[in-house]
Amino acid sequence: MSLSIAEIEKNISDSLVEIGDALSAAGRSDEVALVGAIKTQPKEIIDEVVSKGLLAHIGDNRVQEMLANFNPDLKVTRHFIGRLQTNKVKYIIDKVDLIHSLDREELAKEIDRQASKRGITADCLIEVNVGSELSKGGVEMRDVANFAEAMQSYSNIRVKGLMSVMPKDIGRQALIDLYKRFYDVYSELSRRCSDVSILSCGMSDDYALAVRYGGSNMVRLGRTIFGERNLTVNN
């Protein structure tokens, strides 16, 4: 059962407080963008949350679900935060403001091709596999600089920063250490590339740590905002 709008509003408010506390603990004065990960949420819930101004950013994980729920009248920044298959780029390229999961040359070629056909520049984040997990996509941390440099050859792609999904069940200190290493990679890239300004990391289980120790300026929250998912939607 979906949460009520009042419950969602409270969850968003509580999350913003926790983000603020993490910023203060880190001695930071900048802002963190909160992306609502809307996987499995009913269209009417999404529309109402956005219409009420509760979320300025929403993120989709699955192309099919995004297309089913897409509302061109919503004034919202739309993100694609899931793994993106090359054969589905054409369906979303002109519907999203930021693609979080650019992680391979094959995908870059297709994003560039589809963006060129529509006369647009696709803003993307490089997905980084910080834990070198075989089950996840993403560029290895040691390869980020070279991959970012390769992306400069695509005139219809603009790399705006980095994204990662952290390993689970590795312990608090190990997670903090990974966040610090990831931030170092981001910092170096941002010094070299003027367009790079977004560090998207931190989800429901670890977003406060991502902000406090990893320098995250964009977090992606699903369960924390909308409660446990109770639907299965195929991509």
Residue pairs with C-beta under 8 A, 6 or more apart in sequence:
1 230
2 41
2 42
2 45
2 226
2 227
3 11
3 226
3 227
5 45
5 48
5 49
5 52
5 54
7 227
8 45
8 49
8 54
8 225
8 226
9 52
9 54
11 224
11 225
11 226
11 227
12 34
12 36
12 54
12 55
12 225
15 34
15 207
15 221
15 224
15 225
16 34
18 207
18 208
19 32
19 34
19 207
19 208
19 211
19 219
21 208
22 207
22 208
22 209
22 211
22 212
23 29
23 30
23 32
23 211
23 212
25 212
26 211
26 212
26 213
26 215
28 211
28 215
30 217
31 217
32 211
32 216
32 217
32 218
32 219
33 56
33 57
33 198
33 217
33 218
33 219
34 55
34 56
34 57
34 219
34 221
35 57
35 58
35 59
35 79
35 81
35 200
35 218
35 219
35 220
35 221
36 49
36 55
36 57
36 58
36 59
36 221
36 222
36 225
36 226
37 59
37 61
37 81
37 203
37 220
37 221
37 222
37 225
37 226
38 46
38 58
38 59
38 60
38 69
38 222
38 226
39 60
39 61
39 62
39 65
39 82
39 222
39 229
39 233
40 65
40 229
40 230
40 231
40 232
40 233
41 69
41 226
43 68
43 69
43 71
45 226
46 58
46 69
46 71
46 74
47 71
47 74
49 55
50 58
50 74
50 75
50 76
51 74
55 76
55 225
56 76
56 77
57 76
57 77
57 78
57 79
57 218
58 76
58 77
58 78
58 79
59 78
59 79
59 80
59 81
59 100
59 220
60 66
60 69
60 78
60 79
60 80
60 81
60 82
60 96
61 81
61 82
62 82
62 233
62 234
62 235
63 80
63 84
63 85
63 88
63 91
63 92
63 235
64 233
64 234
64 235
65 233
65 235
66 80
66 92
66 95
67 91
67 92
67 95
70 95
77 97
77 98
78 95
78 96
78 97
78 98
79 96
79 97
79 98
79 99
79 100
79 220
80 92
80 96
80 98
80 99
80 100
80 101
81 100
81 101
81 163
81 200
81 220
82 101
82 235
83 101
83 103
83 137
84 92
84 99
84 101
84 102
84 107
86 106
86 107
86 110
89 107
89 110
89 111
89 114
90 110
90 114
92 99
93 111
93 114
93 115
93 118
93 120
93 122
94 118
94 120
97 123
98 123
98 124
98 125
98 160
98 198
99 111
99 122
99 123
99 124
99 125
100 124
100 125
100 127
100 163
100 200
100 220
101 107
101 125
101 127
101 137
101 163
102 108
102 111
102 124
102 125
102 126
102 127
102 151
102 157
102 159
103 126
103 127
103 129
103 137
103 138
103 139
104 137
105 150
108 150
108 151
108 154
108 157
109 154
111 122
111 124
111 154
111 156
111 157
112 122
112 154
112 155
112 156
112 157
113 156
114 122
115 121
115 122
115 156
115 157
116 155
116 156
120 156
121 156
121 157
121 158
122 156
122 157
122 158
123 158
123 160
124 151
124 157
124 158
124 159
124 160
125 159
125 160
125 161
125 162
125 163
125 198
125 200
126 139
126 144
126 147
126 148
126 151
126 159
126 161
126 162
126 163
127 137
127 138
127 139
127 162
127 163
127 164
128 138
128 139
128 140
128 141
128 144
128 162
128 163
128 164
128 182
128 185
129 136
129 137
129 138
129 139
129 140
129 141
129 164
130 138
130 141
130 164
130 166
130 167
130 178
130 181
130 182
131 166
131 167
131 170
131 178
132 140
133 167
136 165
138 164
138 165
139 147
141 181
141 182
141 185
144 162
144 185
144 189
145 188
145 189
145 192
148 159
148 189
148 192
148 193
148 196
151 157
151 159
152 159
158 195
159 193
159 195
159 196
160 195
160 196
160 197
160 198
161 186
161 189
161 190
161 196
161 197
161 198
161 199
161 200
161 218
162 182
162 185
162 186
162 189
162 196
162 198
162 199
162 200
162 201
163 200
163 201
164 182
164 200
164 201
165 201
165 203
166 175
166 178
166 179
166 201
166 203
166 206
166 210
167 175
167 178
168 205
170 178
172 209
175 206
175 209
176 209
176 213
176 214
179 201
179 209
179 210
179 213
179 214
179 215
179 216
180 213
180 214
182 199
182 201
182 214
183 199
183 213
183 214
183 215
186 196
186 199
186 215
187 215
189 196
190 196
190 197
197 217
198 217
198 218
199 214
199 215
199 216
199 217
199 218
200 216
200 218
200 219
200 220
201 210
201 214
201 216
201 218
201 219
202 208
202 209
202 210
202 211
202 214
202 216
202 218
202 219
202 220
203 219
203 220
203 221
203 222
204 221
204 222
204 223
204 224
207 216
207 219
207 221
207 224
210 216
210 219
211 219
222 229
223 229
